[in-house]
Amino acid sequence: MTAPLLVFAYGNPSRGDDALGPQLLDLLADQLFHHPEWPELELLTDFQLQVEHAVDLENREIALFIDASVSCPAPCALSRLQPARDIHYTTHEMSPEAVLHVFEKIFHRPAPPAFLLAVRGESFNLGEPLTPEASGNRDAALALLVQLCGQPDIEHWRALCAVIPA
């Protein structure tokens, strides 16, 4: 059986603050033991989004993508995603919106509601550790992530989008 909530974090743990997504997923996995009352969810991580990840959205009620960002305000931003054709000519830099678009093309039905939790990062250099600023942003994002997983309701998440800058 497929879990109704998919939490998909992506980023390269070897590139400084790009590790924010995978680190948040690890911290969320630890939280699962403390929250047996949470609805069923599945955690997935990868270095980057690929066309194949559209299949991971099948039979989901809601999806949350987590990624590091240099353009979002600190500590993090939550936004609703809409399917959109990607402007890139390769799949090397697929956006979550493009994954949703591919889902709709493959399955000929609307993609599940999806959101992006962008976490502010400062430095993405190869071989660098997480910056102190990103570490603080990660901790703030984890508090929001716990709240989201505890209540995976589209209307609740939409309301949080209005409060948390996108």
Secondary structure by P-SEA (a helix, b strand, c coil): ccccbbbbbbccccccccaaaaaaaaaaaaacccccccccbbbbbccccccccccccccccbbbbbbbbccccccbbbbbbcbbbbcccccccccaaaaaaaaaaaccccccbbbbbbbbbccccccccccaaaaaaaaaaaaaaaaaaacccaaaaaaaaaaccc
